[in-house]
Amino acid sequence: MAFCKVGILSLLLLSGIFLLGIEVEYGNAQKMCIQVCDSEVAYMTCPSSGDEKITEECVNCCTANEGCKLYRADGSLICTGTPE
C-alpha cells in the first residue's frame, strides 16, 4: 500500500515538473512590453517619415513602430523598433 502511494506521488510530482517546464518555456517566448516612457529618448525617425525627427511625448523601444529608430539628445542610437 505504501509503495502505491509513493508511486502515485512520484507520478504527480513528475507531471507537475513537466507542466511547469512547458509553461516557463512558453512564457519566455512571449514579448513583454511595458508601457513606460523612456526619458532618454529625445527623438525618433521612422521609415515612413524619412529623415524627419519625430518627437513623441511617450515612447520606448518596445512601443515604437517597426523600423523606427530611437535616439538620445546627442544623436546616439538607443534601439530600433521591432514587431510584436
PyMOL Python script that loads the backbone (N, CA, C, O; Angstrom):
from pymol import cmd

cmd.read_pdbstr("""\
ATOM      1  N   MET A   1       0.812  -1.189   0.000  1.00  0.00           N
ATOM      2  CA  MET A   1       0.000   0.000   0.000  1.00  0.00           C
ATOM      3  C   MET A   1       0.863   1.265   0.000  1.00  0.00           C
ATOM      4  O   MET A   1       0.584   2.201  -0.749  1.00  0.00           O
ATOM      5  N   ALA A   2       1.900   1.301   0.825  1.00  0.00           N
ATOM      6  CA  ALA A   2       2.789   2.460   0.886  1.00  0.00           C
ATOM      7  C   ALA A   2       3.521   2.638  -0.445  1.00  0.00           C
ATOM      8  O   ALA A   2       3.743   3.769  -0.878  1.00  0.00           O
ATOM      9  N   PHE A   3       3.891   1.554  -1.087  1.00  0.00           N
ATOM     10  CA  PHE A   3       4.582   1.609  -2.379  1.00  0.00           C
ATOM     11  C   PHE A   3       3.686   2.268  -3.426  1.00  0.00           C
ATOM     12  O   PHE A   3       4.161   3.041  -4.258  1.00  0.00           O
ATOM     13  N   CYS A   4       2.407   1.963  -3.381  1.00  0.00           N
ATOM     14  CA  CYS A   4       1.447   2.537  -4.324  1.00  0.00           C
ATOM     15  C   CYS A   4       1.326   4.053  -4.113  1.00  0.00           C
ATOM     16  O   CYS A   4       1.269   4.811  -5.082  1.00  0.00           O
ATOM     17  N   LYS A   5       1.288   4.491  -2.856  1.00  0.00           N
ATOM     18  CA  LYS A   5       1.186   5.918  -2.559  1.00  0.00           C
ATOM     19  C   LYS A   5       2.431   6.661  -3.028  1.00  0.00           C
ATOM     20  O   LYS A   5       2.339   7.758  -3.578  1.00  0.00           O
ATOM     21  N   VAL A   6       3.598   6.055  -2.806  1.00  0.00           N
ATOM     22  CA  VAL A   6       4.851   6.670  -3.238  1.00  0.00           C
ATOM     23  C   VAL A   6       4.879   6.775  -4.760  1.00  0.00           C
ATOM     24  O   VAL A   6       5.323   7.783  -5.310  1.00  0.00           O
ATOM     25  N   GLY A   7       4.410   5.746  -5.427  1.00  0.00           N
ATOM     26  CA  GLY A   7       4.378   5.753  -6.895  1.00  0.00           C
ATOM     27  C   GLY A   7       3.455   6.838  -7.431  1.00  0.00           C
ATOM     28  O   GLY A   7       3.798   7.539  -8.383  1.00  0.00           O
ATOM     29  N   ILE A   8       2.291   6.975  -6.822  1.00  0.00           N
ATOM     30  CA  ILE A   8       1.336   7.999  -7.262  1.00  0.00           C
ATOM     31  C   ILE A   8       1.894   9.391  -6.999  1.00  0.00           C
ATOM     32  O   ILE A   8       1.794  10.272  -7.853  1.00  0.00           O
ATOM     33  N   LEU A   9       2.480   9.597  -5.825  1.00  0.00           N
ATOM     34  CA  LEU A   9       3.065  10.903  -5.514  1.00  0.00           C
ATOM     35  C   LEU A   9       4.217  11.245  -6.458  1.00  0.00           C
ATOM     36  O   LEU A   9       4.357  12.391  -6.883  1.00  0.00           O
ATOM     37  N   SER A  10       5.029  10.258  -6.778  1.00  0.00           N
ATOM     38  CA  SER A  10       6.134  10.477  -7.714  1.00  0.00           C
ATOM     39  C   SER A  10       5.612  10.856  -9.095  1.00  0.00           C
ATOM     40  O   SER A  10       6.142  11.757  -9.745  1.00  0.00           O
ATOM     41  N   LEU A  11       4.576  10.163  -9.532  1.00  0.00           N
ATOM     42  CA  LEU A  11       3.975  10.452 -10.831  1.00  0.00           C
ATOM     43  C   LEU A  11       3.409  11.874 -10.856  1.00  0.00           C
ATOM     44  O   LEU A  11       3.590  12.596 -11.836  1.00  0.00           O
ATOM     45  N   LEU A  12       2.732  12.270  -9.796  1.00  0.00           N
ATOM     46  CA  LEU A  12       2.192  13.626  -9.716  1.00  0.00           C
ATOM     47  C   LEU A  12       3.307  14.672  -9.715  1.00  0.00           C
ATOM     48  O   LEU A  12       3.197  15.704 -10.377  1.00  0.00           O
ATOM     49  N   LEU A  13       4.364  14.407  -8.980  1.00  0.00           N
ATOM     50  CA  LEU A  13       5.486  15.331  -8.912  1.00  0.00           C
ATOM     51  C   LEU A  13       6.140  15.492 -10.287  1.00  0.00           C
ATOM     52  O   LEU A  13       6.417  16.611 -10.718  1.00  0.00           O
ATOM     53  N   LEU A  14       6.381  14.396 -10.958  1.00  0.00           N
ATOM     54  CA  LEU A  14       6.995  14.460 -12.292  1.00  0.00           C
ATOM     55  C   LEU A  14       6.076  15.163 -13.284  1.00  0.00           C
ATOM     56  O   LEU A  14       6.542  15.929 -14.128  1.00  0.00           O
ATOM     57  N   SER A  15       4.778  14.908 -13.187  1.00  0.00           N
ATOM     58  CA  SER A  15       3.824  15.575 -14.079  1.00  0.00           C
ATOM     59  C   SER A  15       3.838  17.076 -13.837  1.00  0.00           C
ATOM     60  O   SER A  15       3.814  17.856 -14.788  1.00  0.00           O
ATOM     61  N   GLY A  16       3.877  17.486 -12.577  1.00  0.00           N
ATOM     62  CA  GLY A  16       3.924  18.906 -12.245  1.00  0.00           C
ATOM     63  C   GLY A  16       5.178  19.573 -12.762  1.00  0.00           C
ATOM     64  O   GLY A  16       5.122  20.675 -13.306  1.00  0.00           O
ATOM     65  N   ILE A  17       6.309  18.909 -12.595  1.00  0.00           N
ATOM     66  CA  ILE A  17       7.580  19.462 -13.088  1.00  0.00           C
ATOM     67  C   ILE A  17       7.529  19.601 -14.604  1.00  0.00           C
ATOM     68  O   ILE A  17       7.983  20.604 -15.153  1.00  0.00           O
ATOM     69  N   PHE A  18       6.983  18.605 -15.276  1.00  0.00           N
ATOM     70  CA  PHE A  18       6.872  18.635 -16.734  1.00  0.00           C
ATOM     71  C   PHE A  18       5.985  19.808 -17.175  1.00  0.00           C
ATOM     72  O   PHE A  18       6.349  20.554 -18.085  1.00  0.00           O
ATOM     73  N   LEU A  19       4.844  19.965 -16.541  1.00  0.00           N
ATOM     74  CA  LEU A  19       3.931  21.049 -16.914  1.00  0.00           C
ATOM     75  C   LEU A  19       4.521  22.417 -16.603  1.00  0.00           C
ATOM     76  O   LEU A  19       4.334  23.350 -17.384  1.00  0.00           O
ATOM     77  N   LEU A  20       5.222  22.565 -15.497  1.00  0.00           N
ATOM     78  CA  LEU A  20       5.873  23.830 -15.176  1.00  0.00           C
ATOM     79  C   LEU A  20       6.972  24.150 -16.184  1.00  0.00           C
ATOM     80  O   LEU A  20       7.156  25.305 -16.569  1.00  0.00           O
ATOM     81  N   GLY A  21       7.690  23.132 -16.601  1.00  0.00           N
ATOM     82  CA  GLY A  21       8.740  23.328 -17.606  1.00  0.00           C
ATOM     83  C   GLY A  21       8.176  23.840 -18.908  1.00  0.00           C
ATOM     84  O   GLY A  21       8.773  24.713 -19.537  1.00  0.00           O
ATOM     85  N   ILE A  22       7.044  23.319 -19.326  1.00  0.00           N
ATOM     86  CA  ILE A  22       6.405  23.781 -20.554  1.00  0.00           C
ATOM     87  C   ILE A  22       5.937  25.216 -20.389  1.00  0.00           C
ATOM     88  O   ILE A  22       6.108  26.025 -21.302  1.00  0.00           O
ATOM     89  N   GLU A  23       5.357  25.549 -19.257  1.00  0.00           N
ATOM     90  CA  GLU A  23       4.847  26.895 -19.013  1.00  0.00           C
ATOM     91  C   GLU A  23       5.975  27.918 -19.012  1.00  0.00           C
ATOM     92  O   GLU A  23       5.820  28.998 -19.582  1.00  0.00           O
ATOM     93  N   VAL A  24       7.092  27.606 -18.392  1.00  0.00           N
ATOM     94  CA  VAL A  24       8.222  28.531 -18.347  1.00  0.00           C
ATOM     95  C   VAL A  24       8.772  28.742 -19.748  1.00  0.00           C
ATOM     96  O   VAL A  24       9.083  29.872 -20.125  1.00  0.00           O
ATOM     97  N   GLU A  25       8.898  27.678 -20.521  1.00  0.00           N
ATOM     98  CA  GLU A  25       9.425  27.799 -21.874  1.00  0.00           C
ATOM     99  C   GLU A  25       8.482  28.640 -22.730  1.00  0.00           C
ATOM    100  O   GLU A  25       8.939  29.484 -23.501  1.00  0.00           O
ATOM    101  N   TYR A  26       7.188  28.423 -22.605  1.00  0.00           N
ATOM    102  CA  TYR A  26       6.202  29.190 -23.363  1.00  0.00           C
ATOM    103  C   TYR A  26       6.208  30.651 -22.928  1.00  0.00           C
ATOM    104  O   TYR A  26       6.107  31.547 -23.766  1.00  0.00           O
ATOM    105  N   GLY A  27       6.325  30.895 -21.638  1.00  0.00           N
ATOM    106  CA  GLY A  27       6.333  32.252 -21.117  1.00  0.00           C
ATOM    107  C   GLY A  27       7.510  33.061 -21.619  1.00  0.00           C
ATOM    108  O   GLY A  27       7.372  34.264 -21.837  1.00  0.00           O
ATOM    109  N   ASN A  28       8.659  32.445 -21.809  1.00  0.00           N
ATOM    110  CA  ASN A  28       9.835  33.155 -22.286  1.00  0.00           C
ATOM    111  C   ASN A  28       9.709  33.534 -23.751  1.00  0.00           C
ATOM    112  O   ASN A  28      10.379  34.459 -24.211  1.00  0.00           O
ATOM    113  N   ALA A  29       8.855  32.828 -24.492  1.00  0.00           N
ATOM    114  CA  ALA A  29       8.717  33.085 -25.913  1.00  0.00           C
ATOM    115  C   ALA A  29       7.897  34.342 -26.185  1.00  0.00           C
ATOM    116  O   ALA A  29       7.991  34.913 -27.272  1.00  0.00           O
ATOM    117  N   GLN A  30       7.108  34.773 -25.232  1.00  0.00           N
ATOM    118  CA  GLN A  30       6.277  35.949 -25.424  1.00  0.00           C
ATOM    119  C   GLN A  30       7.071  37.207 -25.120  1.00  0.00           C
ATOM    120  O   GLN A  30       7.918  37.229 -24.228  1.00  0.00           O
ATOM    121  N   LYS A  31       6.780  38.242 -25.874  1.00  0.00           N
ATOM    122  CA  LYS A  31       7.463  39.510 -25.667  1.00  0.00           C
ATOM    123  C   LYS A  31       6.726  40.318 -24.606  1.00  0.00           C
ATOM    124  O   LYS A  31       5.522  40.555 -24.699  1.00  0.00           O
ATOM    125  N   MET A  32       7.471  40.725 -23.613  1.00  0.00           N
ATOM    126  CA  MET A  32       6.894  41.573 -22.578  1.00  0.00           C
ATOM    127  C   MET A  32       7.112  43.031 -22.983  1.00  0.00           C
ATOM    128  O   MET A  32       8.242  43.462 -23.213  1.00  0.00           O
ATOM    129  N   CYS A  33       6.024  43.772 -23.066  1.00  0.00           N
ATOM    130  CA  CYS A  33       6.122  45.158 -23.491  1.00  0.00           C
ATOM    131  C   CYS A  33       5.498  46.043 -22.423  1.00  0.00           C
ATOM    132  O   CYS A  33       4.279  46.067 -22.255  1.00  0.00           O
ATOM    133  N   ILE A  34       6.336  46.762 -21.712  1.00  0.00           N
ATOM    134  CA  ILE A  34       5.812  47.634 -20.665  1.00  0.00           C
ATOM    135  C   ILE A  34       5.532  49.022 -21.245  1.00  0.00           C
ATOM    136  O   ILE A  34       6.273  49.513 -22.097  1.00  0.00           O
ATOM    137  N   GLN A  35       4.484  49.624 -20.784  1.00  0.00           N
ATOM    138  CA  GLN A  35       4.051  50.924 -21.284  1.00  0.00           C
ATOM    139  C   GLN A  35       4.630  52.036 -20.405  1.00  0.00           C
ATOM    140  O   GLN A  35       3.898  52.732 -19.701  1.00  0.00           O
ATOM    141  N   VAL A  36       5.943  52.187 -20.460  1.00  0.00           N
ATOM    142  CA  VAL A  36       6.638  53.197 -19.666  1.00  0.00           C
ATOM    143  C   VAL A  36       7.393  54.121 -20.615  1.00  0.00           C
ATOM    144  O   VAL A  36       8.032  53.660 -21.561  1.00  0.00           O
ATOM    145  N   CYS A  37       7.320  55.400 -20.365  1.00  0.00           N
ATOM    146  CA  CYS A  37       8.034  56.376 -21.191  1.00  0.00           C
ATOM    147  C   CYS A  37       9.532  56.299 -20.900  1.00  0.00           C
ATOM    148  O   CYS A  37       9.945  56.266 -19.741  1.00  0.00           O
ATOM    149  N   ASP A  38      10.334  56.270 -21.950  1.00  0.00           N
ATOM    150  CA  ASP A  38      11.794  56.255 -21.798  1.00  0.00           C
ATOM    151  C   ASP A  38      12.276  57.704 -21.841  1.00  0.00           C
ATOM    152  O   ASP A  38      12.208  58.360 -22.880  1.00  0.00           O
ATOM    153  N   SER A  39      12.754  58.184 -20.723  1.00  0.00           N
ATOM    154  CA  SER A  39      13.174  59.586 -20.628  1.00  0.00           C
ATOM    155  C   SER A  39      14.444  59.880 -21.424  1.00  0.00           C
ATOM    156  O   SER A  39      14.760  61.043 -21.672  1.00  0.00           O
ATOM    157  N   GLU A  40      15.170  58.844 -21.825  1.00  0.00           N
ATOM    158  CA  GLU A  40      16.388  59.035 -22.623  1.00  0.00           C
ATOM    159  C   GLU A  40      16.082  59.410 -24.070  1.00  0.00           C
ATOM    160  O   GLU A  40      16.908  60.032 -24.737  1.00  0.00           O
ATOM    161  N   VAL A  41      14.913  59.039 -24.552  1.00  0.00           N
ATOM    162  CA  VAL A  41      14.566  59.261 -25.956  1.00  0.00           C
ATOM    163  C   VAL A  41      14.302  60.744 -26.202  1.00  0.00           C
ATOM    164  O   VAL A  41      13.401  61.336 -25.606  1.00  0.00           O
ATOM    165  N   ALA A  42      15.106  61.334 -27.093  1.00  0.00           N
ATOM    166  CA  ALA A  42      14.913  62.736 -27.467  1.00  0.00           C
ATOM    167  C   ALA A  42      14.061  62.836 -28.725  1.00  0.00           C
ATOM    168  O   ALA A  42      13.215  63.722 -28.847  1.00  0.00           O
ATOM    169  N   TYR A  43      14.296  61.911 -29.665  1.00  0.00           N
ATOM    170  CA  TYR A  43      13.532  61.900 -30.913  1.00  0.00           C
ATOM    171  C   TYR A  43      13.656  60.528 -31.557  1.00  0.00           C
ATOM    172  O   TYR A  43      14.438  59.683 -31.121  1.00  0.00           O
ATOM    173  N   MET A  44      12.859  60.327 -32.614  1.00  0.00           N
ATOM    174  CA  MET A  44      12.955  59.072 -33.371  1.00  0.00           C
ATOM    175  C   MET A  44      12.734  59.381 -34.844  1.00  0.00           C
ATOM    176  O   MET A  44      12.138  60.395 -35.205  1.00  0.00           O
ATOM    177  N   THR A  45      13.225  58.486 -35.674  1.00  0.00           N
ATOM    178  CA  THR A  45      12.964  58.545 -37.105  1.00  0.00           C
ATOM    179  C   THR A  45      12.313  57.233 -37.505  1.00  0.00           C
ATOM    180  O   THR A  45      12.615  56.179 -36.945  1.00  0.00           O
ATOM    181  N   CYS A  46      11.420  57.308 -38.474  1.00  0.00           N
ATOM    182  CA  CYS A  46      10.722  56.114 -38.944  1.00  0.00           C
ATOM    183  C   CYS A  46      10.856  56.011 -40.462  1.00  0.00           C
ATOM    184  O   CYS A  46      10.993  57.033 -41.134  1.00  0.00           O
ATOM    185  N   PRO A  47      10.820  54.801 -41.012  1.00  0.00           N
ATOM    186  CA  PRO A  47      10.920  54.650 -42.466  1.00  0.00           C
ATOM    187  C   PRO A  47       9.862  55.470 -43.214  1.00  0.00           C
ATOM    188  O   PRO A  47      10.125  55.974 -44.305  1.00  0.00           O
ATOM    189  N   SER A  48       8.690  55.600 -42.638  1.00  0.00           N
ATOM    190  CA  SER A  48       7.605  56.328 -43.304  1.00  0.00           C
ATOM    191  C   SER A  48       7.830  57.833 -43.322  1.00  0.00           C
ATOM    192  O   SER A  48       7.262  58.533 -44.160  1.00  0.00           O
ATOM    193  N   SER A  49       8.656  58.342 -42.399  1.00  0.00           N
ATOM    194  CA  SER A  49       8.875  59.793 -42.317  1.00  0.00           C
ATOM    195  C   SER A  49      10.230  60.220 -42.884  1.00  0.00           C
ATOM    196  O   SER A  49      10.545  61.410 -42.899  1.00  0.00           O
ATOM    197  N   GLY A  50      11.021  59.276 -43.343  1.00  0.00           N
ATOM    198  CA  GLY A  50      12.329  59.611 -43.906  1.00  0.00           C
ATOM    199  C   GLY A  50      13.273  60.111 -42.829  1.00  0.00           C
ATOM    200  O   GLY A  50      13.423  59.470 -41.788  1.00  0.00           O
ATOM    201  N   ASP A  51      13.913  61.249 -43.066  1.00  0.00           N
ATOM    202  CA  ASP A  51      14.874  61.812 -42.113  1.00  0.00           C
ATOM    203  C   ASP A  51      14.232  62.741 -41.092  1.00  0.00           C
ATOM    204  O   ASP A  51      14.931  63.305 -40.250  1.00  0.00           O
ATOM    205  N   GLU A  52      12.921  62.909 -41.152  1.00  0.00           N
ATOM    206  CA  GLU A  52      12.238  63.811 -40.224  1.00  0.00           C
ATOM    207  C   GLU A  52      12.365  63.309 -38.789  1.00  0.00           C
ATOM    208  O   GLU A  52      12.125  62.133 -38.512  1.00  0.00           O
ATOM    209  N   LYS A  53      12.743  64.200 -37.884  1.00  0.00           N
ATOM    210  CA  LYS A  53      12.844  63.846 -36.469  1.00  0.00           C
ATOM    211  C   LYS A  53      11.471  63.969 -35.827  1.00  0.00           C
ATOM    212  O   LYS A  53      10.853  65.033 -35.853  1.00  0.00           O
ATOM    213  N   ILE A  54      11.008  62.883 -35.259  1.00  0.00           N
ATOM    214  CA  ILE A  54       9.693  62.848 -34.629  1.00  0.00           C
ATOM    215  C   ILE A  54       9.890  62.886 -33.122  1.00  0.00           C
ATOM    216  O   ILE A  54      10.631  62.076 -32.565  1.00  0.00           O
ATOM    217  N   THR A  55       9.231  63.820 -32.470  1.00  0.00           N
ATOM    218  CA  THR A  55       9.287  63.877 -31.009  1.00  0.00           C
ATOM    219  C   THR A  55       7.909  63.500 -30.475  1.00  0.00           C
ATOM    220  O   THR A  55       6.914  64.165 -30.764  1.00  0.00           O
ATOM    221  N   GLU A  56       7.866  62.437 -29.703  1.00  0.00           N
ATOM    222  CA  GLU A  56       6.621  61.990 -29.095  1.00  0.00           C
ATOM    223  C   GLU A  56       6.727  62.162 -27.594  1.00  0.00           C
ATOM    224  O   GLU A  56       7.819  62.134 -27.025  1.00  0.00           O
ATOM    225  N   GLU A  57       5.604  62.335 -26.974  1.00  0.00           N
ATOM    226  CA  GLU A  57       5.579  62.508 -25.519  1.00  0.00           C
ATOM    227  C   GLU A  57       6.014  61.240 -24.790  1.00  0.00           C
ATOM    228  O   GLU A  57       6.756  61.306 -23.810  1.00  0.00           O
ATOM    229  N   CYS A  58       5.552  60.086 -25.269  1.00  0.00           N
ATOM    230  CA  CYS A  58       5.818  58.835 -24.552  1.00  0.00           C
ATOM    231  C   CYS A  58       6.095  57.703 -25.531  1.00  0.00           C
ATOM    232  O   CYS A  58       5.199  57.243 -26.238  1.00  0.00           O
ATOM    233  N   VAL A  59       7.346  57.261 -25.561  1.00  0.00           N
ATOM    234  CA  VAL A  59       7.732  56.157 -26.431  1.00  0.00           C
ATOM    235  C   VAL A  59       8.895  55.413 -25.782  1.00  0.00           C
ATOM    236  O   VAL A  59       9.676  56.001 -25.033  1.00  0.00           O
ATOM    237  N   ASN A  60       9.006  54.123 -26.071  1.00  0.00           N
ATOM    238  CA  ASN A  60      10.168  53.337 -25.647  1.00  0.00           C
ATOM    239  C   ASN A  60      10.485  52.330 -26.741  1.00  0.00           C
ATOM    240  O   ASN A  60       9.786  52.283 -27.754  1.00  0.00           O
ATOM    241  N   CYS A  61      11.513  51.533 -26.558  1.00  0.00           N
ATOM    242  CA  CYS A  61      11.948  50.596 -27.594  1.00  0.00           C
ATOM    243  C   CYS A  61      10.878  49.556 -27.924  1.00  0.00           C
ATOM    244  O   CYS A  61      10.840  49.025 -29.034  1.00  0.00           O
ATOM    245  N   CYS A  62      10.040  49.279 -26.985  1.00  0.00           N
ATOM    246  CA  CYS A  62       9.008  48.266 -27.179  1.00  0.00           C
ATOM    247  C   CYS A  62       7.771  48.828 -27.871  1.00  0.00           C
ATOM    248  O   CYS A  62       7.119  48.124 -28.642  1.00  0.00           O
ATOM    249  N   THR A  63       7.445  50.084 -27.604  1.00  0.00           N
ATOM    250  CA  THR A  63       6.226  50.664 -28.168  1.00  0.00           C
ATOM    251  C   THR A  63       6.454  51.356 -29.513  1.00  0.00           C
ATOM    252  O   THR A  63       5.490  51.715 -30.190  1.00  0.00           O
ATOM    253  N   ALA A  64       7.697  51.545 -29.902  1.00  0.00           N
ATOM    254  CA  ALA A  64       7.994  52.184 -31.189  1.00  0.00           C
ATOM    255  C   ALA A  64       7.569  51.255 -32.329  1.00  0.00           C
ATOM    256  O   ALA A  64       7.672  50.033 -32.224  1.00  0.00           O
ATOM    257  N   ASN A  65       7.094  51.852 -33.405  1.00  0.00           N
ATOM    258  CA  ASN A  65       6.694  51.054 -34.566  1.00  0.00           C
ATOM    259  C   ASN A  65       7.899  50.348 -35.173  1.00  0.00           C
ATOM    260  O   ASN A  65       9.044  50.748 -34.960  1.00  0.00           O
ATOM    261  N   GLU A  66       7.623  49.293 -35.931  1.00  0.00           N
ATOM    262  CA  GLU A  66       8.688  48.506 -36.549  1.00  0.00           C
ATOM    263  C   GLU A  66       9.539  49.391 -37.460  1.00  0.00           C
ATOM    264  O   GLU A  66       9.019  50.120 -38.305  1.00  0.00           O
ATOM    265  N   GLY A  67      10.837  49.311 -37.271  1.00  0.00           N
ATOM    266  CA  GLY A  67      11.770  50.051 -38.103  1.00  0.00           C
ATOM    267  C   GLY A  67      12.085  51.454 -37.612  1.00  0.00           C
ATOM    268  O   GLY A  67      13.034  52.074 -38.094  1.00  0.00           O
ATOM    269  N   CYS A  68      11.315  51.966 -36.668  1.00  0.00           N
ATOM    270  CA  CYS A  68      11.589  53.299 -36.125  1.00  0.00           C
ATOM    271  C   CYS A  68      12.824  53.232 -35.239  1.00  0.00           C
ATOM    272  O   CYS A  68      12.991  52.290 -34.464  1.00  0.00           O
ATOM    273  N   LYS A  69      13.680  54.225 -35.355  1.00  0.00           N
ATOM    274  CA  LYS A  69      14.909  54.268 -34.568  1.00  0.00           C
ATOM    275  C   LYS A  69      14.797  55.365 -33.524  1.00  0.00           C
ATOM    276  O   LYS A  69      14.425  56.497 -33.834  1.00  0.00           O
ATOM    277  N   LEU A  70      15.122  55.021 -32.289  1.00  0.00           N
ATOM    278  CA  LEU A  70      15.058  55.965 -31.178  1.00  0.00           C
ATOM    279  C   LEU A  70      16.460  56.469 -30.859  1.00  0.00           C
ATOM    280  O   LEU A  70      17.411  55.689 -30.801  1.00  0.00           O
ATOM    281  N   TYR A  71      16.581  57.778 -30.652  1.00  0.00           N
ATOM    282  CA  TYR A  71      17.876  58.417 -30.435  1.00  0.00           C
ATOM    283  C   TYR A  71      17.889  59.229 -29.145  1.00  0.00           C
ATOM    284  O   TYR A  71      16.854  59.709 -28.683  1.00  0.00           O
ATOM    285  N   ARG A  72      19.081  59.371 -28.578  1.00  0.00           N
ATOM    286  CA  ARG A  72      19.303  60.256 -27.436  1.00  0.00           C
ATOM    287  C   ARG A  72      19.506  61.681 -27.961  1.00  0.00           C
ATOM    288  O   ARG A  72      19.602  61.895 -29.170  1.00  0.00           O
ATOM    289  N   ALA A  73      19.568  62.636 -27.061  1.00  0.00           N
ATOM    290  CA  ALA A  73      19.755  64.039 -27.445  1.00  0.00           C
ATOM    291  C   ALA A  73      21.087  64.261 -28.171  1.00  0.00           C
ATOM    292  O   ALA A  73      21.188  65.150 -29.017  1.00  0.00           O
ATOM    293  N   ASP A  74      22.112  63.457 -27.843  1.00  0.00           N
ATOM    294  CA  ASP A  74      23.416  63.614 -28.506  1.00  0.00           C
ATOM    295  C   ASP A  74      23.471  62.926 -29.863  1.00  0.00           C
ATOM    296  O   ASP A  74      24.516  62.935 -30.514  1.00  0.00           O
ATOM    297  N   GLY A  75      22.363  62.327 -30.299  1.00  0.00           N
ATOM    298  CA  GLY A  75      22.302  61.679 -31.605  1.00  0.00           C
ATOM    299  C   GLY A  75      22.662  60.216 -31.617  1.00  0.00           C
ATOM    300  O   GLY A  75      22.601  59.579 -32.669  1.00  0.00           O
ATOM    301  N   SER A  76      23.038  59.656 -30.472  1.00  0.00           N
ATOM    302  CA  SER A  76      23.387  58.235 -30.432  1.00  0.00           C
ATOM    303  C   SER A  76      22.135  57.373 -30.435  1.00  0.00           C
ATOM    304  O   SER A  76      21.131  57.708 -29.807  1.00  0.00           O
ATOM    305  N   LEU A  77      22.210  56.257 -31.152  1.00  0.00           N
ATOM    306  CA  LEU A  77      21.077  55.353 -31.308  1.00  0.00           C
ATOM    307  C   LEU A  77      20.832  54.571 -30.028  1.00  0.00           C
ATOM    308  O   LEU A  77      21.770  54.039 -29.435  1.00  0.00           O
ATOM    309  N   ILE A  78      19.590  54.500 -29.603  1.00  0.00           N
ATOM    310  CA  ILE A  78      19.204  53.695 -28.449  1.00  0.00           C
ATOM    311  C   ILE A  78      18.769  52.314 -28.913  1.00  0.00           C
ATOM    312  O   ILE A  78      19.264  51.301 -28.419  1.00  0.00           O
ATOM    313  N   CYS A  79      17.842  52.276 -29.865  1.00  0.00           N
ATOM    314  CA  CYS A  79      17.332  50.998 -30.359  1.00  0.00           C
ATOM    315  C   CYS A  79      16.529  51.217 -31.624  1.00  0.00           C
ATOM    316  O   CYS A  79      16.289  52.349 -32.044  1.00  0.00           O
ATOM    317  N   THR A  80      16.117  50.105 -32.224  1.00  0.00           N
ATOM    318  CA  THR A  80      15.235  50.107 -33.381  1.00  0.00           C
ATOM    319  C   THR A  80      13.980  49.325 -33.008  1.00  0.00           C
ATOM    320  O   THR A  80      14.067  48.229 -32.455  1.00  0.00           O
ATOM    321  N   GLY A  81      12.820  49.889 -33.310  1.00  0.00           N
ATOM    322  CA  GLY A  81      11.559  49.218 -33.009  1.00  0.00           C
ATOM    323  C   GLY A  81      11.428  47.898 -33.752  1.00  0.00           C
ATOM    324  O   GLY A  81      11.780  47.800 -34.928  1.00  0.00           O
ATOM    325  N   THR A  82      10.930  46.905 -33.073  1.00  0.00           N
ATOM    326  CA  THR A  82      10.743  45.583 -33.669  1.00  0.00           C
ATOM    327  C   THR A  82       9.272  45.210 -33.613  1.00  0.00           C
ATOM    328  O   THR A  82       8.534  45.723 -32.771  1.00  0.00           O
ATOM    329  N   PRO A  83       8.836  44.321 -34.503  1.00  0.00           N
ATOM    330  CA  PRO A  83       7.426  43.922 -34.484  1.00  0.00           C
ATOM    331  C   PRO A  83       7.096  43.115 -33.232  1.00  0.00           C
ATOM    332  O   PRO A  83       7.949  42.411 -32.692  1.00  0.00           O
ATOM    333  N   GLU A  84       5.861  43.223 -32.782  1.00  0.00           N
ATOM    334  CA  GLU A  84       5.444  42.488 -31.581  1.00  0.00           C
ATOM    335  C   GLU A  84       5.205  41.045 -31.890  1.00  0.00           C
ATOM    336  O   GLU A  84       4.848  40.274 -30.999  1.00  0.00           O
TER     337      GLU A  84
END
""", "prot")
cmd.dss("prot")
cmd.show_as("cartoon", "prot")
cmd.util.cbc("prot")
cmd.orient("prot")
